[in-house]
Amino acid sequence: MNFIPDTSRHVATPLDDKERQGPTPTENLEDKPDLSRFTHSVAEVVITFKQAGMSISDRTVQRYCHSQKLKAIKVDPDTRQSTDRDNYLFLIDPSSIGERIAALREKGEISGATDDATRRVLTRHVATSRDKSEGEEQPKKESRGVEDEGKIEKLQEKIRSLEIDKAVRDARLEQFEKDREQLLGQIGEHMDYVSKLSREIGSLETKLQLAAPQQPEPGEENENNITDAEVVDDVHKEPWIHEEEHKI
């Protein structure tokens, strides 16, 4: 049984170049049949680094895997078997995660304030690696890895969907504001036009009133406009007027 150091009490131990770099890309993994120790996905490594107080991207983890700063193997996405094809996923040895964190702490890339967090991460991953090496079967680990990858992919897809929905809503709100401003501008122009027409109509009415002939009062019109019929009627009613005229 391999001896595993108690990293909870001694974290930042010096590592020689070979230990830091891990197995080289040309190293024959068949000489090490225990591939069950490669259990962590890239996403799980990112979470582990975050728990230790260091933000890291998926691309950086993949770069560490390529350079073997993290001990990793390439596996087929479907079968989870070692592969040399272009389509592959990385599976990482959790013990190398702790070693990488310790190396970064030694370089000062992780602040001393995260010492306790780093120690907890290292202890947890060493214990996890020990438990897996003592009794877990490979099919179970592969099934869990596939399930975790599926959950991560679903979460990432959900995040992308939410980002798209947000972008669509923002675009609609922006267009709504533009349409609203345009409509308010059109209403203002229409009100100005109506006000201008009202002033022009008032001016025309004033001019028409000034240009129209003076109309007589209602009483004056009745007194002055005596028709011939009314005169004849008066003659018939009062014949003495004509008699007086003959006498004269």
Order of alpha helices (4+ residues) and beta strands (2+ residues): alpha-alpha-alpha-beta-beta-alpha-alpha-alpha-alpha-alpha-alpha
